């Protein structure tokens, strides 16, 4: 398994995991150690199989671009 994403908020990692699921890319969400690894605000990583790295990385890059664009609307 290869890490393709690291997120400061678990909810963002779960959104990314959902996008990968829609693309039929199996992945694992790994909560980072912290005071409460099950907290929705805790950090998390997403891992995929070696064979899916390129496709998953492309999907997550697009996700991050969209998040940045959506975040700048209120400015």
Phi, psi and omega in degrees: 000143183236137177286128177241354179200144176227128187234141178282338180237129182301326180297326177291321177295322179292324176296317178296319178298322178297319178297319178294323179296320178299324179278004180061038176253110179295140179211168178234131174264124183244109176295141177279154176297143179182188181300323180215090183298344178269359181291138178294345180262357181286160179288155179206158177239155175242131179243143176227166176293153180309318184293341183257002187302310184298313180295316180296317180297320179296317179296316181290327175299314179297320178300316181292322177298316180295320178297316179296318180296314179295324180290338182271355182298324184277000183268000000 
